[in-house]
Amino acid sequence: SADLIIDEKSMLGLRQLSWIDDRLREAFPNRNEEFFGGLNILL
């Protein structure tokens, strides 16, 4: 499984996290039903 590290979480709002989620679901279409395309998110 893959990881995505997000540094400076305090700089992100819900809108940006939602945008990241949408893009990752597009990038991994075989896992588009999973949050963040199935990636582990480290904040």
mmCIF entry with sequence, helices, sheets and N, C-alpha, C, O atoms, coordinates in Angstrom:
data_MODEL
# 
_entry.id   MODEL 
# 
_entity.id                         1 
_entity.type                       polymer 
_entity.pdbx_number_of_molecules   1 
# 
_entity_poly.entity_id                      1 
_entity_poly.type                           'polypeptide(L)' 
_entity_poly.nstd_linkage                   no 
_entity_poly.nstd_monomer                   no 
_entity_poly.pdbx_seq_one_letter_code       SADLIIDEKSMLGLRQLSWIDDRLREAFPNRNEEFFGGLNILL 
_entity_poly.pdbx_seq_one_letter_code_can   SADLIIDEKSMLGLRQLSWIDDRLREAFPNRNEEFFGGLNILL 
_entity_poly.pdbx_strand_id                 A 
# 
loop_
_entity_poly_seq.entity_id 
_entity_poly_seq.num 
_entity_poly_seq.mon_id 
_entity_poly_seq.hetero 
1 1  SER n 
1 2  ALA n 
1 3  ASP n 
1 4  LEU n 
1 5  ILE n 
1 6  ILE n 
1 7  ASP n 
1 8  GLU n 
1 9  LYS n 
1 10 SER n 
1 11 MET n 
1 12 LEU n 
1 13 GLY n 
1 14 LEU n 
1 15 ARG n 
1 16 GLN n 
1 17 LEU n 
1 18 SER n 
1 19 TRP n 
1 20 ILE n 
1 21 ASP n 
1 22 ASP n 
1 23 ARG n 
1 24 LEU n 
1 25 ARG n 
1 26 GLU n 
1 27 ALA n 
1 28 PHE n 
1 29 PRO n 
1 30 ASN n 
1 31 ARG n 
1 32 ASN n 
1 33 GLU n 
1 34 GLU n 
1 35 PHE n 
1 36 PHE n 
1 37 GLY n 
1 38 GLY n 
1 39 LEU n 
1 40 ASN n 
1 41 ILE n 
1 42 LEU n 
1 43 LEU n 
# 
_struct_asym.id          A 
_struct_asym.entity_id   1 
# 
loop_
_struct_conf.conf_type_id 
_struct_conf.id 
_struct_conf.pdbx_PDB_helix_id 
_struct_conf.beg_label_comp_id 
_struct_conf.beg_label_asym_id 
_struct_conf.beg_label_seq_id 
_struct_conf.pdbx_beg_PDB_ins_code 
_struct_conf.end_label_comp_id 
_struct_conf.end_label_asym_id 
_struct_conf.end_label_seq_id 
_struct_conf.pdbx_end_PDB_ins_code 
_struct_conf.beg_auth_comp_id 
_struct_conf.beg_auth_asym_id 
_struct_conf.beg_auth_seq_id 
_struct_conf.end_auth_comp_id 
_struct_conf.end_auth_asym_id 
_struct_conf.end_auth_seq_id 
_struct_conf.pdbx_PDB_helix_class 
_struct_conf.details 
_struct_conf.pdbx_PDB_helix_length 
HELX_P HELX_P1 AA1 LYS A 9  ? MET A 11 ? LYS A 9  MET A 11 5 ? 3  
HELX_P HELX_P2 AA2 LEU A 14 ? ALA A 27 ? LEU A 14 ALA A 27 1 ? 14 
HELX_P HELX_P3 AA3 PRO A 29 ? ARG A 31 ? PRO A 29 ARG A 31 5 ? 3  
HELX_P HELX_P4 AA4 PHE A 35 ? GLY A 38 ? PHE A 35 GLY A 38 5 ? 4  
# 
_struct_conf_type.id          HELX_P 
_struct_conf_type.criteria    ? 
_struct_conf_type.reference   ? 
# 
_struct_sheet.id               AA1 
_struct_sheet.type             ? 
_struct_sheet.number_strands   2 
_struct_sheet.details          ? 
# 
_struct_sheet_order.sheet_id     AA1 
_struct_sheet_order.range_id_1   1 
_struct_sheet_order.range_id_2   2 
_struct_sheet_order.offset       ? 
_struct_sheet_order.sense        parallel 
# 
loop_
_struct_sheet_range.sheet_id 
_struct_sheet_range.id 
_struct_sheet_range.beg_label_comp_id 
_struct_sheet_range.beg_label_asym_id 
_struct_sheet_range.beg_label_seq_id 
_struct_sheet_range.pdbx_beg_PDB_ins_code 
_struct_sheet_range.end_label_comp_id 
_struct_sheet_range.end_label_asym_id 
_struct_sheet_range.end_label_seq_id 
_struct_sheet_range.pdbx_end_PDB_ins_code 
_struct_sheet_range.beg_auth_comp_id 
_struct_sheet_range.beg_auth_asym_id 
_struct_sheet_range.beg_auth_seq_id 
_struct_sheet_range.end_auth_comp_id 
_struct_sheet_range.end_auth_asym_id 
_struct_sheet_range.end_auth_seq_id 
AA1 1 ASP A 3  ? ILE A 5  ? ASP A 3  ILE A 5  
AA1 2 ASN A 40 ? LEU A 42 ? ASN A 40 LEU A 42 
# 
loop_
_atom_site.group_PDB 
_atom_site.id 
_atom_site.type_symbol 
_atom_site.label_atom_id 
_atom_site.label_alt_id 
_atom_site.label_comp_id 
_atom_site.label_asym_id 
_atom_site.label_entity_id 
_atom_site.label_seq_id 
_atom_site.pdbx_PDB_ins_code 
_atom_site.Cartn_x 
_atom_site.Cartn_y 
_atom_site.Cartn_z 
_atom_site.occupancy 
_atom_site.B_iso_or_equiv 
_atom_site.pdbx_formal_charge 
_atom_site.auth_seq_id 
_atom_site.auth_comp_id 
_atom_site.auth_asym_id 
_atom_site.auth_atom_id 
_atom_site.pdbx_PDB_model_num 
ATOM 1   N N  . SER A 1 1  ? 0.837   -1.178 0.000   1.00 0.00 ? 1  SER A N  1 
ATOM 2   C CA . SER A 1 1  ? 0.000   0.000  0.000   1.00 0.00 ? 1  SER A CA 1 
ATOM 3   C C  . SER A 1 1  ? 0.884   1.243  0.000   1.00 0.00 ? 1  SER A C  1 
ATOM 4   O O  . SER A 1 1  ? 2.020   1.208  0.471   1.00 0.00 ? 1  SER A O  1 
ATOM 5   N N  . ALA A 1 2  ? 0.365   2.312  -0.519  1.00 0.00 ? 2  ALA A N  1 
ATOM 6   C CA . ALA A 1 2  ? 1.115   3.562  -0.650  1.00 0.00 ? 2  ALA A CA 1 
ATOM 7   C C  . ALA A 1 2  ? 0.711   4.548  0.439   1.00 0.00 ? 2  ALA A C  1 
ATOM 8   O O  . ALA A 1 2  ? -0.384  4.483  0.997   1.00 0.00 ? 2  ALA A O  1 
ATOM 9   N N  . ASP A 1 3  ? 1.628   5.454  0.718   1.00 0.00 ? 3  ASP A N  1 
ATOM 10  C CA . ASP A 1 3  ? 1.396   6.484  1.728   1.00 0.00 ? 3  ASP A CA 1 
ATOM 11  C C  . ASP A 1 3  ? 1.491   7.859  1.095   1.00 0.00 ? 3  ASP A C  1 
ATOM 12  O O  . ASP A 1 3  ? 2.239   8.066  0.139   1.00 0.00 ? 3  ASP A O  1 
ATOM 13  N N  . LEU A 1 4  ? 0.727   8.795  1.634   1.00 0.00 ? 4  LEU A N  1 
ATOM 14  C CA . LEU A 1 4  ? 0.831   10.201 1.262   1.00 0.00 ? 4  LEU A CA 1 
ATOM 15  C C  . LEU A 1 4  ? 1.056   10.978 2.548   1.00 0.00 ? 4  LEU A C  1 
ATOM 16  O O  . LEU A 1 4  ? 0.248   10.910 3.475   1.00 0.00 ? 4  LEU A O  1 
ATOM 17  N N  . ILE A 1 5  ? 2.153   11.712 2.598   1.00 0.00 ? 5  ILE A N  1 
ATOM 18  C CA . ILE A 1 5  ? 2.471   12.509 3.781   1.00 0.00 ? 5  ILE A CA 1 
ATOM 19  C C  . ILE A 1 5  ? 2.092   13.951 3.499   1.00 0.00 ? 5  ILE A C  1 
ATOM 20  O O  . ILE A 1 5  ? 2.547   14.542 2.520   1.00 0.00 ? 5  ILE A O  1 
ATOM 21  N N  . ILE A 1 6  ? 1.259   14.512 4.361   1.00 0.00 ? 6  ILE A N  1 
ATOM 22  C CA . ILE A 1 6  ? 0.854   15.913 4.242   1.00 0.00 ? 6  ILE A CA 1 
ATOM 23  C C  . ILE A 1 6  ? 1.461   16.661 5.422   1.00 0.00 ? 6  ILE A C  1 
ATOM 24  O O  . ILE A 1 6  ? 1.069   16.462 6.572   1.00 0.00 ? 6  ILE A O  1 
ATOM 25  N N  . ASP A 1 7  ? 2.423   17.523 5.115   1.00 0.00 ? 7  ASP A N  1 
ATOM 26  C CA . ASP A 1 7  ? 3.060   18.344 6.139   1.00 0.00 ? 7  ASP A CA 1 
ATOM 27  C C  . ASP A 1 7  ? 2.276   19.652 6.240   1.00 0.00 ? 7  ASP A C  1 
ATOM 28  O O  . ASP A 1 7  ? 1.652   20.083 5.271   1.00 0.00 ? 7  ASP A O  1 
ATOM 29  N N  . GLU A 1 8  ? 2.308   20.263 7.385   1.00 0.00 ? 8  GLU A N  1 
ATOM 30  C CA . GLU A 1 8  ? 1.599   21.525 7.609   1.00 0.00 ? 8  GLU A CA 1 
ATOM 31  C C  . GLU A 1 8  ? 0.082   21.366 7.441   1.00 0.00 ? 8  GLU A C  1 
ATOM 32  O O  . GLU A 1 8  ? -0.564  22.149 6.744   1.00 0.00 ? 8  GLU A O  1 
ATOM 33  N N  . LYS A 1 9  ? -0.459  20.355 8.081   1.00 0.00 ? 9  LYS A N  1 
ATOM 34  C CA . LYS A 1 9  ? -1.901  20.100 8.026   1.00 0.00 ? 9  LYS A CA 1 
ATOM 35  C C  . LYS A 1 9  ? -2.702  21.322 8.443   1.00 0.00 ? 9  LYS A C  1 
ATOM 36  O O  . LYS A 1 9  ? -3.808  21.548 7.954   1.00 0.00 ? 9  LYS A O  1 
ATOM 37  N N  . SER A 1 10 ? -2.141  22.101 9.344   1.00 0.00 ? 10 SER A N  1 
ATOM 38  C CA . SER A 1 10 ? -2.869  23.272 9.832   1.00 0.00 ? 10 SER A CA 1 
ATOM 39  C C  . SER A 1 10 ? -3.128  24.291 8.729   1.00 0.00 ? 10 SER A C  1 
ATOM 40  O O  . SER A 1 10 ? -3.978  25.168 8.885   1.00 0.00 ? 10 SER A O  1 
ATOM 41  N N  . MET A 1 11 ? -2.406  24.186 7.618   1.00 0.00 ? 11 MET A N  1 
ATOM 42  C CA . MET A 1 11 ? -2.585  25.114 6.501   1.00 0.00 ? 11 MET A CA 1 
ATOM 43  C C  . MET A 1 11 ? -3.704  24.654 5.559   1.00 0.00 ? 11 MET A C  1 
ATOM 44  O O  . MET A 1 11 ? -4.107  25.401 4.667   1.00 0.00 ? 11 MET A O  1 
ATOM 45  N N  . LEU A 1 12 ? -4.206  23.430 5.753   1.00 0.00 ? 12 LEU A N  1 
ATOM 46  C CA . LEU A 1 12 ? -5.237  22.879 4.877   1.00 0.00 ? 12 LEU A CA 1 
ATOM 47  C C  . LEU A 1 12 ? -6.608  22.990 5.526   1.00 0.00 ? 12 LEU A C  1 
ATOM 48  O O  . LEU A 1 12 ? -6.758  22.787 6.731   1.00 0.00 ? 12 LEU A O  1 
ATOM 49  N N  . GLY A 1 13 ? -7.595  23.310 4.721   1.00 0.00 ? 13 GLY A N  1 
ATOM 50  C CA . GLY A 1 13 ? -8.972  23.306 5.177   1.00 0.00 ? 13 GLY A CA 1 
ATOM 51  C C  . GLY A 1 13 ? -9.700  22.106 4.598   1.00 0.00 ? 13 GLY A C  1 
ATOM 52  O O  . GLY A 1 13 ? -9.115  21.299 3.877   1.00 0.00 ? 13 GLY A O  1 
ATOM 53  N N  . LEU A 1 14 ? -10.967 21.998 4.916   1.00 0.00 ? 14 LEU A N  1 
ATOM 54  C CA . LEU A 1 14 ? -11.764 20.885 4.400   1.00 0.00 ? 14 LEU A CA 1 
ATOM 55  C C  . LEU A 1 14 ? -11.858 20.905 2.882   1.00 0.00 ? 14 LEU A C  1 
ATOM 56  O O  . LEU A 1 14 ? -11.877 19.850 2.247   1.00 0.00 ? 14 LEU A O  1 
ATOM 57  N N  . ARG A 1 15 ? -11.916 22.083 2.304   1.00 0.00 ? 15 ARG A N  1 
ATOM 58  C CA . ARG A 1 15 ? -12.020 22.195 0.847   1.00 0.00 ? 15 ARG A CA 1 
ATOM 59  C C  . ARG A 1 15 ? -10.783 21.599 0.162   1.00 0.00 ? 15 ARG A C  1 
ATOM 60  O O  . ARG A 1 15 ? -10.905 20.893 -0.839  1.00 0.00 ? 15 ARG A O  1 
ATOM 61  N N  . GLN A 1 16 ? -9.602  21.886 0.703   1.00 0.00 ? 16 GLN A N  1 
ATOM 62  C CA . GLN A 1 16 ? -8.377  21.351 0.120   1.00 0.00 ? 16 GLN A CA 1 
ATOM 63  C C  . GLN A 1 16 ? -8.278  19.840 0.314   1.00 0.00 ? 16 GLN A C  1 
ATOM 64  O O  . GLN A 1 16 ? -7.855  19.124 -0.594  1.00 0.00 ? 16 GLN A O  1 
ATOM 65  N N  . LEU A 1 17 ? -8.667  19.350 1.493   1.00 0.00 ? 17 LEU A N  1 
ATOM 66  C CA . LEU A 1 17 ? -8.649  17.906 1.720   1.00 0.00 ? 17 LEU A CA 1 
ATOM 67  C C  . LEU A 1 17 ? -9.632  17.199 0.796   1.00 0.00 ? 17 LEU A C  1 
ATOM 68  O O  . LEU A 1 17 ? -9.345  16.110 0.298   1.00 0.00 ? 17 LEU A O  1 
ATOM 69  N N  . SER A 1 18 ? -10.777 17.805 0.567   1.00 0.00 ? 18 SER A N  1 
ATOM 70  C CA . SER A 1 18 ? -11.754 17.236 -0.355  1.00 0.00 ? 18 SER A CA 1 
ATOM 71  C C  . SER A 1 18 ? -11.197 17.209 -1.776  1.00 0.00 ? 18 SER A C  1 
ATOM 72  O O  . SER A 1 18 ? -11.408 16.240 -2.505  1.00 0.00 ? 18 SER A O  1 
ATOM 73  N N  . TRP A 1 19 ? -10.487 18.267 -2.172  1.00 0.00 ? 19 TRP A N  1 
ATOM 74  C CA . TRP A 1 19 ? -9.883  18.327 -3.504  1.00 0.00 ? 19 TRP A CA 1 
ATOM 75  C C  . TRP A 1 19 ? -8.841  17.221 -3.660  1.00 0.00 ? 19 TRP A C  1 
ATOM 76  O O  . TRP A 1 19 ? -8.786  16.556 -4.695  1.00 0.00 ? 19 TRP A O  1 
ATOM 77  N N  . ILE A 1 20 ? -8.007  17.024 -2.622  1.00 0.00 ? 20 ILE A N  1 
ATOM 78  C CA . ILE A 1 20 ? -6.999  15.961 -2.659  1.00 0.00 ? 20 ILE A CA 1 
ATOM 79  C C  . ILE A 1 20 ? -7.677  14.603 -2.775  1.00 0.00 ? 20 ILE A C  1 
ATOM 80  O O  . ILE A 1 20 ? -7.239  13.755 -3.553  1.00 0.00 ? 20 ILE A O  1 
ATOM 81  N N  . ASP A 1 21 ? -8.740  14.390 -2.009  1.00 0.00 ? 21 ASP A N  1 
ATOM 82  C CA . ASP A 1 21 ? -9.495  13.140 -2.068  1.00 0.00 ? 21 ASP A CA 1 
ATOM 83  C C  . ASP A 1 21 ? -10.032 12.904 -3.476  1.00 0.00 ? 21 ASP A C  1 
ATOM 84  O O  . ASP A 1 21 ? -9.902  11.803 -4.012  1.00 0.00 ? 21 ASP A O  1 
ATOM 85  N N  . ASP A 1 22 ? -10.626 13.914 -4.072  1.00 0.00 ? 22 ASP A N  1 
ATOM 86  C CA . ASP A 1 22 ? -11.175 13.776 -5.428  1.00 0.00 ? 22 ASP A CA 1 
ATOM 87  C C  . ASP A 1 22 ? -10.096 13.414 -6.434  1.00 0.00 ? 22 ASP A C  1 
ATOM 88  O O  . ASP A 1 22 ? -10.291 12.525 -7.263  1.00 0.00 ? 22 ASP A O  1 
ATOM 89  N N  . ARG A 1 23 ? -8.949  14.102 -6.367  1.00 0.00 ? 23 ARG A N  1 
ATOM 90  C CA . ARG A 1 23 ? -7.865  13.847 -7.327  1.00 0.00 ? 23 ARG A CA 1 
ATOM 91  C C  . ARG A 1 23 ? -7.300  12.444 -7.165  1.00 0.00 ? 23 ARG A C  1 
ATOM 92  O O  . ARG A 1 23 ? -7.004  11.778 -8.158  1.00 0.00 ? 23 ARG A O  1 
ATOM 93  N N  . LEU A 1 24 ? -7.146  11.983 -5.917  1.00 0.00 ? 24 LEU A N  1 
ATOM 94  C CA . LEU A 1 24 ? -6.610  10.642 -5.700  1.00 0.00 ? 24 LEU A CA 1 
ATOM 95  C C  . LEU A 1 24 ? -7.592  9.572  -6.159  1.00 0.00 ? 24 LEU A C  1 
ATOM 96  O O  . LEU A 1 24 ? -7.172  8.528  -6.658  1.00 0.00 ? 24 LEU A O  1 
ATOM 97  N N  . ARG A 1 25 ? -8.883  9.811  -6.000  1.00 0.00 ? 25 ARG A N  1 
ATOM 98  C CA . ARG A 1 25 ? -9.875  8.855  -6.505  1.00 0.00 ? 25 ARG A CA 1 
ATOM 99  C C  . ARG A 1 25 ? -9.819  8.775  -8.025  1.00 0.00 ? 25 ARG A C  1 
ATOM 100 O O  . ARG A 1 25 ? -10.022 7.704  -8.597  1.00 0.00 ? 25 ARG A O  1 
ATOM 101 N N  . GLU A 1 26 ? -9.544  9.913  -8.690  1.00 0.00 ? 26 GLU A N  1 
ATOM 102 C CA . GLU A 1 26 ? -9.376  9.910  -10.146 1.00 0.00 ? 26 GLU A CA 1 
ATOM 103 C C  . GLU A 1 26 ? -8.089  9.198  -10.546 1.00 0.00 ? 26 GLU A C  1 
ATOM 104 O O  . GLU A 1 26 ? -8.059  8.481  -11.547 1.00 0.00 ? 26 GLU A O  1 
ATOM 105 N N  . ALA A 1 27 ? -7.030  9.392  -9.772  1.00 0.00 ? 27 ALA A N  1 
ATOM 106 C CA . ALA A 1 27 ? -5.729  8.805  -10.094 1.00 0.00 ? 27 ALA A CA 1 
ATOM 107 C C  . ALA A 1 27 ? -5.717  7.288  -9.914  1.00 0.00 ? 27 ALA A C  1 
ATOM 108 O O  . ALA A 1 27 ? -4.959  6.587  -10.584 1.00 0.00 ? 27 ALA A O  1 
ATOM 109 N N  . PHE A 1 28 ? -6.553  6.785  -9.012  1.00 0.00 ? 28 PHE A N  1 
ATOM 110 C CA . PHE A 1 28 ? -6.624  5.354  -8.736  1.00 0.00 ? 28 PHE A CA 1 
ATOM 111 C C  . PHE A 1 28 ? -8.058  4.875  -8.963  1.00 0.00 ? 28 PHE A C  1 
ATOM 112 O O  . PHE A 1 28 ? -8.774  4.590  -8.003  1.00 0.00 ? 28 PHE A O  1 
ATOM 113 N N  . PRO A 1 29 ? -8.483  4.784  -10.231 1.00 0.00 ? 29 PRO A N  1 
ATOM 114 C CA . PRO A 1 29 ? -9.889  4.467  -10.522 1.00 0.00 ? 29 PRO A CA 1 
ATOM 115 C C  . PRO A 1 29 ? -10.337 3.092  -10.028 1.00 0.00 ? 29 PRO A C  1 
ATOM 116 O O  . PRO A 1 29 ? -11.525 2.883  -9.782  1.00 0.00 ? 29 PRO A O  1 
ATOM 117 N N  . ASN A 1 30 ? -9.410  2.166  -9.881  1.00 0.00 ? 30 ASN A N  1 
ATOM 118 C CA . ASN A 1 30 ? -9.808  0.843  -9.384  1.00 0.00 ? 30 ASN A CA 1 
ATOM 119 C C  . ASN A 1 30 ? -10.095 0.864  -7.884  1.00 0.00 ? 30 ASN A C  1 
ATOM 120 O O  . ASN A 1 30 ? -10.604 -0.115 -7.338  1.00 0.00 ? 30 ASN A O  1 
ATOM 121 N N  . ARG A 1 31 ? -9.770  1.976  -7.210  1.00 0.00 ? 31 ARG A N  1 
ATOM 122 C CA . ARG A 1 31 ? -10.046 2.110  -5.777  1.00 0.00 ? 31 ARG A CA 1 
ATOM 123 C C  . ARG A 1 31 ? -10.810 3.396  -5.493  1.00 0.00 ? 31 ARG A C  1 
ATOM 124 O O  . ARG A 1 31 ? -10.652 3.984  -4.423  1.00 0.00 ? 31 ARG A O  1 
ATOM 125 N N  . ASN A 1 32 ? -11.634 3.840  -6.435  1.00 0.00 ? 32 ASN A N  1 
ATOM 126 C CA . ASN A 1 32 ? -12.292 5.141  -6.277  1.00 0.00 ? 32 ASN A CA 1 
ATOM 127 C C  . ASN A 1 32 ? -13.419 5.139  -5.247  1.00 0.00 ? 32 ASN A C  1 
ATOM 128 O O  . ASN A 1 32 ? -13.965 6.200  -4.944  1.00 0.00 ? 32 ASN A O  1 
ATOM 129 N N  . GLU A 1 33 ? -13.776 3.996  -4.708  1.00 0.00 ? 33 GLU A N  1 
ATOM 130 C CA . GLU A 1 33 ? -14.786 3.949  -3.649  1.00 0.00 ? 33 GLU A CA 1 
ATOM 131 C C  . GLU A 1 33 ? -14.153 4.143  -2.274  1.00 0.00 ? 33 GLU A C  1 
ATOM 132 O O  . GLU A 1 33 ? -14.860 4.310  -1.280  1.00 0.00 ? 33 GLU A O  1 
ATOM 133 N N  . GLU A 1 34 ? -12.820 4.119  -2.217  1.00 0.00 ? 34 GLU A N  1 
ATOM 134 C CA . GLU A 1 34 ? -12.116 4.272  -0.944  1.00 0.00 ? 34 GLU A CA 1 
ATOM 135 C C  . GLU A 1 34 ? -11.686 5.724  -0.760  1.00 0.00 ? 34 GLU A C  1 
ATOM 136 O O  . GLU A 1 34 ? -11.361 6.411  -1.728  1.00 0.00 ? 34 GLU A O  1 
ATOM 137 N N  . PHE A 1 35 ? -11.687 6.181  0.480   1.00 0.00 ? 35 PHE A N  1 
ATOM 138 C CA . PHE A 1 35 ? -11.216 7.535  0.756   1.00 0.00 ? 35 PHE A CA 1 
ATOM 139 C C  . PHE A 1 35 ? -9.777  7.688  0.290   1.00 0.00 ? 35 PHE A C  1 
ATOM 140 O O  . PHE A 1 35 ? -8.962  6.786  0.483   1.00 0.00 ? 35 PHE A O  1 
ATOM 141 N N  . PHE A 1 36 ? -9.462  8.811  -0.316  1.00 0.00 ? 36 PHE A N  1 
ATOM 142 C CA . PHE A 1 36 ? -8.123  9.140  -0.785  1.00 0.00 ? 36 PHE A CA 1 
ATOM 143 C C  . PHE A 1 36 ? -7.548  8.050  -1.690  1.00 0.00 ? 36 PHE A C  1 
ATOM 144 O O  . PHE A 1 36 ? -6.346  7.789  -1.671  1.00 0.00 ? 36 PHE A O  1 
ATOM 145 N N  . GLY A 1 37 ? -8.408  7.423  -2.473  1.00 0.00 ? 37 GLY A N  1 
ATOM 146 C CA . GLY A 1 37 ? -7.950  6.413  -3.419  1.00 0.00 ? 37 GLY A CA 1 
ATOM 147 C C  . GLY A 1 37 ? -7.294  5.214  -2.776  1.00 0.00 ? 37 GLY A C  1 
ATOM 148 O O  . GLY A 1 37 ? -6.532  4.497  -3.424  1.00 0.00 ? 37 GLY A O  1 
ATOM 149 N N  . GLY A 1 38 ? -7.582  4.991  -1.512  1.00 0.00 ? 38 GLY A N  1 
ATOM 150 C CA . GLY A 1 38 ? -7.022  3.844  -0.809  1.00 0.00 ? 38 GLY A CA 1 
ATOM 151 C C  . GLY A 1 38 ? -5.638  4.084  -0.232  1.00 0.00 ? 38 GLY A C  1 
ATOM 152 O O  . GLY A 1 38 ? -5.059  3.176  0.364   1.00 0.00 ? 38 GLY A O  1 
ATOM 153 N N  . LEU A 1 39 ? -5.091  5.288  -0.395  1.00 0.00 ? 39 LEU A N  1 
ATOM 154 C CA . LEU A 1 39 ? -3.777  5.594  0.158   1.00 0.00 ? 39 LEU A CA 1 
ATOM 155 C C  . LEU A 1 39 ? -3.876  5.855  1.656   1.00 0.00 ? 39 LEU A C  1 
ATOM 156 O O  . LEU A 1 39 ? -4.899  6.330  2.150   1.00 0.00 ? 39 LEU A O  1 
ATOM 157 N N  . ASN A 1 40 ? -2.804  5.540  2.365   1.00 0.00 ? 40 ASN A N  1 
ATOM 158 C CA . ASN A 1 40 ? -2.692  5.903  3.779   1.00 0.00 ? 40 ASN A CA 1 
ATOM 159 C C  . ASN A 1 40 ? -2.268  7.359  3.841   1.00 0.00 ? 40 ASN A C  1 
ATOM 160 O O  . ASN A 1 40 ? -1.290  7.747  3.201   1.00 0.00 ? 40 ASN A O  1 
ATOM 161 N N  . ILE A 1 41 ? -2.983  8.164  4.596   1.00 0.00 ? 41 ILE A N  1 
ATOM 162 C CA . ILE A 1 41 ? -2.682  9.584  4.714   1.00 0.00 ? 41 ILE A CA 1 
ATOM 163 C C  . ILE A 1 41 ? -2.060  9.834  6.085   1.00 0.00 ? 41 ILE A C  1 
ATOM 164 O O  . ILE A 1 41 ? -2.648  9.521  7.120   1.00 0.00 ? 41 ILE A O  1 
ATOM 165 N N  . LEU A 1 42 ? -0.864  10.404 6.067   1.00 0.00 ? 42 LEU A N  1 
ATOM 166 C CA . LEU A 1 42 ? -0.175  10.755 7.306   1.00 0.00 ? 42 LEU A CA 1 
ATOM 167 C C  . LEU A 1 42 ? -0.190  12.264 7.431   1.00 0.00 ? 42 LEU A C  1 
ATOM 168 O O  . LEU A 1 42 ? 0.349   12.973 6.581   1.00 0.00 ? 42 LEU A O  1 
ATOM 169 N N  . LEU A 1 43 ? -0.814  12.754 8.500   1.00 0.00 ? 43 LEU A N  1 
ATOM 170 C CA . LEU A 1 43 ? -0.902  14.202 8.708   1.00 0.00 ? 43 LEU A CA 1 
ATOM 171 C C  . LEU A 1 43 ? 0.057   14.628 9.796   1.00 0.00 ? 43 LEU A C  1 
ATOM 172 O O  . LEU A 1 43 ? 0.134   15.812 10.122  1.00 0.00 ? 43 LEU A O  1 
# 
